[in-house]
Amino acid sequence: MNTENLTPPTVAEMLRVTGLNTAEFMKQVAEHIDKLEQEKRDLELKLYDNLSLDEVKRHSERLGAVLTLLDQKGMRWLELSEYTD
């Protein structure tokens, strides 16, 4: 499946699909950001350990994915905060 042309749903679409109000959805996004921040810290610490090359690669790839998710969730949170104004 080619995902290059897929766009993320709008805030209004996400609220409609989830059935949550803006405050509830913002809380969910903030909680997810907190969990991703913790995972990021954990992965960064693991990279200082004496790891095999495969482990370094695996943790580095996951760290990249977590950073991407943090960016996306941060943007979503900003969109939600603007939606409440």
Secondary structure, DSSP 4 states (H G I P E B T S, - for coil): ---TT--PPPHHHHHHHH---HHHHHHHHHHHHHHHHHHHHHHHHHTTS---HHHHHHHHHHHHHHHHHHHHHHHHHHHHHHHH-
